[in-house]
Amino acid sequence: MEHDGTGLSVTQAENLEQAQALVNSSPRVRDGMLADSARVVE
């Protein structure tokens, strides 16, 4: 994952399932700190 200094993380995945797996592996998901507004976009 790349961080641009704004609090945004940008990553590329081959498909939606892979993208969701990447998001779900985030430490912020595990510690409950991922914002409700976070989402995967195409």
C-alpha positions as a printed Julia matrix, in Angstrom:
42×3 Matrix{Float64}:
   0.0    0.0    0.0
   1.16   3.49  -0.78
   0.57   6.4    1.59
   0.45   9.92   0.17
   0.66  11.79   3.49
  -3.01  12.82   3.5
  -4.3    9.85   5.45
  -5.33   8.11   2.23
  -3.98   4.71   1.22
  -3.85   3.73  -2.43
  -3.4    0.18  -3.61
  -4.2   -1.78  -6.75
  -5.83  -5.19  -6.88
  -6.75  -7.54  -9.69
 -10.39  -7.85  -8.61
 -12.9   -6.84  -5.95
 -12.25  -9.92  -3.81
  -8.52  -9.23  -3.72
  -9.17  -5.57  -2.91
 -11.46  -6.49  -0.01
  -8.89  -8.98   1.28
  -6.22  -6.24   1.24
  -8.48  -3.84   3.13
  -9.44  -6.49   5.67
  -5.76  -7.22   6.33
  -5.19  -3.62   7.42
  -4.17  -3.06  11.06
  -6.86  -0.35  11.21
  -9.54  -2.94  10.47
  -8.19  -5.26  13.14
  -8.07  -2.53  15.8
 -11.47  -1.1   14.83
 -10.07   2.26  13.7
 -11.03   2.1   10.01
 -13.55   4.86   9.29
 -17.1    3.88   8.3
 -16.59   6.02   5.21
 -13.67   3.86   3.99
 -14.47   1.95   0.84
 -13.11   0.13  -2.17
 -13.57   2.02  -5.44
 -13.08   0.95  -9.04
